[in-house]
Amino acid sequence: MKASNRERIELHMLTSLARSQRALCRIMETIADQVTVSEQLAIHMAENLQTISEYQRSMIEKITKKSLRQRRLGTPGKPWISKNVARGTSSPAHD
């Protein structure tokens, strides 16, 4: 397969995944609205979304040939802010 054909196919697949992500966002908004109506429906939909999300993750990893970072559960650390940013100054390299 020519490199240009492969790149075109990969771009098409990534575009499709992006469309799918937008659809998932709309579904999640709908689920959020339905939680008050049926908690069981919300749980079922959340499980389905998890499955779809895992499928998309594996597709992205196969297309890009890069491993995505795994989510970590726990308490997040304190935010790191550069002292220059906190003081409102810029570094000499950016002036």
VORO-99660 format. One record per residue: residue in three letters; x negated, y, z negated of N, C-alpha, C, CB in turn; residue number from 1. Coordinates in steps of 0.02 Angstrom, whole numbers. Atoms other than C-alpha are relative to their C-alpha. Glycine has a CB too. Layout:
<rs>
+-----+--------+--------+--------+--------+--------+--------+--------+--------+--------+--------+--------+--------+-----+
! res !   n.c1 !   n.c2 !   n.c3 !  ca.c1 !  ca.c2 !  ca.c3 !   c.c1 !   c.c2 !   c.c3 !  cb.c1 !  cb.c2 !  cb.c3 !   n !
+-----+--------+--------+--------+--------+--------+--------+--------+--------+--------+--------+--------+--------+-----+
! ALA !      X !      Y !      Z !      X !      Y !      Z !      X !      Y !      Z !      X !      Y !      Z ! NUM !
...
+-----+--------+--------+--------+--------+--------+--------+--------+--------+--------+--------+--------+--------+-----+
</rs>
This chain:
<rs>
+-----+--------+--------+--------+--------+--------+--------+--------+--------+--------+--------+--------+--------+-----+
! res !   n.c1 !   n.c2 !   n.c3 !  ca.c1 !  ca.c2 !  ca.c3 !   c.c1 !   c.c2 !   c.c3 !  cb.c1 !  cb.c2 !  cb.c3 !   n !
+-----+--------+--------+--------+--------+--------+--------+--------+--------+--------+--------+--------+--------+-----+
! MET !    -42 !    -59 !      0 !      0 !      0 !      0 !    -44 !     62 !      0 !     48 !      0 !    -61 !   1 !
! LYS !     38 !    -62 !     -4 !    -66 !    171 !     46 !      9 !     40 !    -64 !     21 !     42 !     61 !   2 !
! ALA !     -2 !    -40 !     61 !   -107 !    289 !    -96 !     57 !     51 !      2 !    -68 !     36 !    -10 !   3 !
! SER !    -53 !    -50 !     -4 !     15 !    420 !    -31 !     69 !    -31 !    -11 !     -2 !     35 !     68 !   4 !
! ASN !    -64 !     35 !     11 !    158 !    293 !    -28 !      8 !    -16 !    -74 !      3 !    -64 !     42 !   5 !
! ARG !     -3 !     17 !     71 !    116 !    236 !   -204 !     16 !     62 !    -41 !    -67 !    -32 !    -24 !   6 !
! GLU !    -13 !    -62 !     37 !    112 !    416 !   -266 !     72 !     23 !     10 !    -49 !     55 !     23 !   7 !
! ARG !    -68 !    -20 !    -14 !    279 !    452 !   -182 !     49 !    -43 !    -41 !     15 !     -6 !     75 !   8 !
! ILE !    -42 !     46 !     38 !    357 !    298 !   -264 !     -3 !     17 !    -75 !    -21 !    -73 !     12 !   9 !
! GLU !      8 !    -17 !     71 !    285 !    344 !   -435 !     36 !     65 !    -17 !    -74 !      5 !    -18 !  10 !
! LEU !    -34 !    -63 !     12 !    349 !    522 !   -419 !     76 !    -10 !     -1 !    -19 !     51 !     55 !  11 !
! HIS !    -71 !     14 !     -1 !    521 !    457 !   -373 !     23 !    -33 !    -65 !     18 !    -44 !     61 !  12 !
! MET !    -18 !     35 !     62 !    522 !    341 !   -524 !     -2 !     48 !    -60 !    -48 !    -59 !    -12 !  13 !
! LEU !      4 !    -48 !     55 !    466 !    480 !   -641 !     58 !     50 !      2 !    -66 !     38 !      1 !  14 !
! THR !    -58 !    -45 !     -8 !    601 !    595 !   -571 !     63 !    -35 !    -24 !      8 !     22 !     74 !  15 !
! SER !    -58 !     39 !     23 !    729 !    458 !   -601 !      1 !     -6 !    -76 !      0 !    -69 !     32 !  16 !
! LEU !      4 !      4 !     72 !    668 !    437 !   -779 !     19 !     66 !    -33 !    -70 !    -22 !    -22 !  17 !
! ALA !    -18 !    -66 !     27 !    684 !    624 !   -809 !     75 !     11 !      3 !    -37 !     56 !     39 !  18 !
! ARG !    -74 !     -4 !     -6 !    864 !    619 !   -745 !     33 !    -43 !    -54 !     23 !    -22 !     70 !  19 !
! SER !    -26 !     45 !     50 !    895 !    473 !   -860 !     -5 !     30 !    -70 !    -36 !    -67 !      3 !  20 !
! GLN !      9 !    -33 !     65 !    826 !    570 !  -1008 !     53 !     54 !    -10 !    -70 !     31 !     -4 !  21 !
! ARG !    -52 !    -51 !      6 !    946 !    713 !   -972 !     68 !    -33 !    -14 !      4 !     43 !     65 !  22 !
! ALA !    -62 !     36 !     12 !   1090 !    588 !   -965 !      3 !    -25 !    -73 !      7 !    -59 !     49 !  23 !
! LEU !      2 !     23 !     69 !   1035 !    515 !  -1132 !     15 !     57 !    -49 !    -68 !    -31 !    -16 !  24 !
! CYS !    -14 !    -58 !     43 !   1039 !    689 !  -1208 !     75 !     15 !     -2 !    -39 !     62 !     25 !  25 !
! ARG !    -72 !    -11 !     -1 !   1218 !    711 !  -1151 !     37 !    -54 !    -39 !     26 !      2 !     73 !  26 !
! ILE !    -31 !     55 !     38 !   1263 !    540 !  -1222 !     -8 !     11 !    -75 !    -31 !    -68 !     21 !  27 !
! MET !     12 !    -11 !     71 !   1184 !    584 !  -1389 !     45 !     56 !    -27 !    -73 !     18 !    -13 !  28 !
! GLU !    -46 !    -52 !     22 !   1287 !    744 !  -1398 !     70 !    -28 !     -9 !      0 !     57 !     51 !  29 !
! THR !    -65 !     31 !      5 !   1443 !    641 !  -1367 !      5 !    -43 !    -62 !     15 !    -41 !     63 !  30 !
! ILE !      2 !     42 !     60 !   1393 !    518 !  -1502 !      7 !     42 !    -62 !    -65 !    -42 !     -2 !  31 !
! ALA !     -3 !    -44 !     58 !   1367 !    660 !  -1623 !     72 !     23 !    -12 !    -46 !     60 !      9 !  32 !
! ASP !    -70 !    -19 !      6 !   1546 !    716 !  -1588 !     43 !    -57 !    -25 !     26 !     25 !     67 !  33 !
! GLN !    -41 !     59 !     17 !   1613 !    538 !  -1611 !    -14 !    -28 !    -69 !    -11 !    -53 !     51 !  34 !
! VAL !     17 !     27 !     66 !   1528 !    503 !  -1778 !     58 !     12 !    -49 !    -65 !     32 !    -27 !  35 !
! THR !    -55 !    -14 !     46 !   1673 !    586 !  -1868 !     60 !    -43 !     15 !     19 !     73 !      4 !  36 !
! VAL !    -57 !     41 !    -19 !   1798 !    479 !  -1772 !    -12 !    -74 !    -17 !     15 !      7 !     76 !  37 !
! SER !     13 !     71 !     10 !   1714 !    308 !  -1780 !    -74 !    -11 !    -13 !     22 !    -41 !     62 !  38 !
! GLU !     70 !     12 !     18 !   1554 !    270 !  -1873 !    -27 !    -63 !     34 !     -7 !     -6 !    -77 !  39 !
! GLN !     21 !     62 !    -33 !   1548 !     95 !  -1797 !    -18 !     12 !     73 !     55 !    -54 !     -5 !  40 !
! LEU !     15 !    -18 !    -70 !   1555 !    166 !  -1621 !    -67 !     36 !      4 !     57 !     44 !     30 !  41 !
! ALA !     63 !    -37 !      1 !   1414 !    285 !  -1665 !    -59 !    -47 !    -10 !      1 !     53 !    -55 !  42 !
! ILE !     54 !     48 !     12 !   1307 !    142 !  -1732 !    -13 !    -42 !     62 !     17 !    -46 !    -60 !  43 !
! HIS !      7 !     41 !    -60 !   1340 !     35 !  -1578 !    -34 !     40 !     56 !     69 !    -25 !     24 !  44 !
! MET !     29 !    -43 !    -52 !   1298 !    180 !  -1460 !    -74 !     15 !    -16 !     40 !     65 !      7 !  45 !
! ALA !     69 !    -14 !     20 !   1140 !    220 !  -1559 !    -45 !    -60 !     15 !     -3 !     19 !    -75 !  46 !
! GLU !     39 !     60 !    -15 !   1081 !     40 !  -1541 !    -12 !     -6 !     75 !     37 !    -63 !    -27 !  47 !
! ASN !      8 !      1 !    -73 !   1113 !     47 !  -1354 !    -51 !     52 !     24 !     67 !     11 !     35 !  48 !
! LEU !     48 !    -52 !    -19 !   1017 !    210 !  -1340 !    -71 !    -20 !    -18 !     17 !     66 !    -35 !  49 !
! GLN !     67 !     23 !     19 !    871 !    133 !  -1433 !    -27 !    -49 !     52 !      2 !    -34 !    -69 !  50 !
! THR !     20 !     49 !    -51 !    866 !    -10 !  -1307 !    -20 !     35 !     65 !     57 !    -49 !     13 !  51 !
! ILE !     15 !    -38 !    -61 !    872 !    111 !  -1160 !    -65 !     39 !     -8 !     58 !     49 !     18 !  52 !
! SER !     61 !    -39 !     13 !    737 !    219 !  -1239 !    -62 !    -44 !      4 !      5 !     33 !    -69 !  53 !
! GLU !     57 !     47 !     -3 !    622 !     68 !  -1261 !    -15 !    -21 !     72 !     14 !    -62 !    -43 !  54 !
! TYR !      9 !     17 !    -71 !    651 !     20 !  -1079 !    -35 !     57 !     37 !     68 !    -17 !     33 !  55 !
! GLN !     31 !    -58 !    -33 !    608 !    196 !  -1020 !    -73 !      7 !    -20 !     39 !     64 !    -17 !  56 !
! ARG !     69 !     -6 !     25 !    452 !    198 !  -1128 !    -45 !    -51 !     36 !     -2 !    -12 !    -77 !  57 !
! SER !     42 !     50 !    -34 !    389 !     36 !  -1051 !     -9 !     17 !     74 !     32 !    -70 !     -6 !  58 !
! MET !      6 !    -21 !    -70 !    426 !    102 !   -876 !    -52 !     55 !      8 !     68 !     24 !     27 !  59 !
! ILE !     48 !    -55 !     -3 !    328 !    261 !   -909 !    -71 !    -26 !     -9 !     16 !     53 !    -54 !  60 !
! GLU !     66 !     29 !     12 !    182 !    161 !   -977 !    -25 !    -38 !     61 !      1 !    -46 !    -61 !  61 !
! LYS !     20 !     38 !    -60 !    181 !     49 !   -823 !    -17 !     47 !     57 !     55 !    -48 !     21 !  62 !
! ILE !     11 !    -46 !    -56 !    192 !    195 !   -701 !    -64 !     40 !    -11 !     59 !     47 !      8 !  63 !
! THR !     58 !    -44 !     14 !     62 !    306 !   -786 !    -62 !    -39 !    -20 !     17 !     49 !    -54 !  64 !
! LYS !     54 !     43 !     24 !    -45 !    160 !   -846 !    -33 !     29 !    -63 !    -53 !     -9 !     56 !  65 !
! LYS !     23 !    -28 !     64 !    -61 !    252 !  -1012 !     46 !    -22 !    -55 !     -5 !     77 !      3 !  66 !
! SER !    -39 !     21 !     57 !     -5 !    196 !  -1181 !     24 !     63 !    -37 !    -41 !    -46 !    -47 !  67 !
! LEU !    -27 !    -58 !     36 !    110 !    321 !  -1268 !    -11 !    -10 !    -74 !     74 !     10 !     16 !  68 !
! ARG !      9 !      4 !     72 !     84 !    362 !  -1450 !     62 !    -30 !    -33 !    -16 !     69 !    -30 !  69 !
! GLN !    -55 !     30 !     38 !    189 !    261 !  -1570 !     24 !     49 !    -53 !    -22 !    -67 !    -32 !  70 !
! ARG !    -28 !    -42 !     53 !    305 !    353 !  -1687 !    -19 !    -28 !    -67 !     77 !      6 !      6 !  71 !
! ARG !     16 !     21 !     68 !    256 !    348 !  -1868 !     55 !     23 !    -47 !    -69 !     28 !    -22 !  72 !
! LEU !    -49 !    -18 !     51 !    377 !    346 !  -2011 !    -38 !     21 !    -62 !     48 !    -59 !    -16 !  73 !
! GLY !     31 !    -23 !     62 !    335 !    438 !  -2170 !      8 !     74 !     -9 !    -73 !    -19 !      0 !  74 !
! THR !     -3 !    -71 !     14 !    310 !    610 !  -2240 !    -50 !     37 !     44 !    -15 !     13 !    -75 !  75 !
! PRO !     46 !    -36 !    -44 !    237 !    733 !  -2115 !    -49 !     42 !    -42 !     39 !     45 !     48 !  76 !
! GLY !     50 !    -42 !     32 !     80 !    829 !  -2160 !     17 !     73 !      7 !    -68 !    -14 !     28 !  77 !
! LYS !    -10 !    -73 !     -5 !     69 !   1016 !  -2183 !    -19 !     23 !     70 !    -42 !     37 !    -54 !  78 !
! PRO !     18 !    -26 !    -66 !     68 !   1115 !  -2020 !    -69 !     33 !     -2 !     53 !     50 !     25 !  79 !
! TRP !     65 !    -30 !     -5 !   -103 !   1170 !  -1963 !      6 !     62 !     44 !    -53 !    -50 !     29 !  80 !
! ILE !      0 !    -62 !    -39 !   -120 !   1350 !  -1906 !    -69 !     30 !     -4 !     55 !     50 !    -27 !  81 !
! SER !     66 !    -31 !     -3 !   -280 !   1430 !  -1850 !      0 !     64 !    -42 !    -20 !     16 !     73 !  82 !
! LYS !      5 !    -60 !     41 !   -339 !   1567 !  -1968 !      7 !     63 !     44 !    -67 !      2 !    -38 !  83 !
! ASN !     -7 !    -58 !    -45 !   -351 !   1684 !  -1817 !     73 !     12 !     18 !    -40 !    -12 !     64 !  84 !
! VAL !    -71 !     -8 !    -16 !   -169 !   1652 !  -1774 !     37 !     27 !    -61 !     31 !    -68 !     23 !  85 !
! ALA !    -34 !    -21 !     61 !   -113 !   1672 !  -1955 !    -12 !     74 !    -14 !    -24 !    -42 !    -59 !  86 !
! ARG !     16 !    -70 !     12 !   -201 !   1842 !  -1964 !     22 !     45 !     57 !    -75 !      8 !    -11 !  87 !
! GLY !    -22 !    -40 !    -56 !   -137 !   1897 !  -1795 !    -58 !     24 !     43 !     40 !     58 !    -23 !  88 !
! THR !     58 !    -20 !    -41 !   -311 !   1909 !  -1716 !    -10 !    -53 !     53 !    -64 !      9 !    -43 !  89 !
! SER !     16 !     49 !    -52 !   -373 !   1825 !  -1560 !    -74 !    -13 !     -1 !     23 !     25 !     70 !  90 !
! SER !     71 !     17 !     -2 !   -537 !   1739 !  -1531 !    -33 !     41 !     55 !    -10 !    -75 !     12 !  91 !
! PRO !     35 !    -39 !    -52 !   -671 !   1831 !  -1428 !      4 !    -32 !     69 !    -73 !      8 !    -19 !  92 !
! ALA !     -2 !     34 !    -65 !   -657 !   1700 !  -1290 !     63 !     19 !     39 !     -3 !    -75 !    -10 !  93 !
! HIS !    -63 !    -17 !    -33 !   -478 !   1757 !  -1254 !      9 !     74 !     12 !     57 !    -26 !    -40 !  94 !
! ASP !     -6 !    -73 !     -9 !   -509 !   1946 !  -1255 !    -21 !     21 !     68 !    -41 !     36 !    -50 !  95 !
+-----+--------+--------+--------+--------+--------+--------+--------+--------+--------+--------+--------+--------+-----+
</rs>
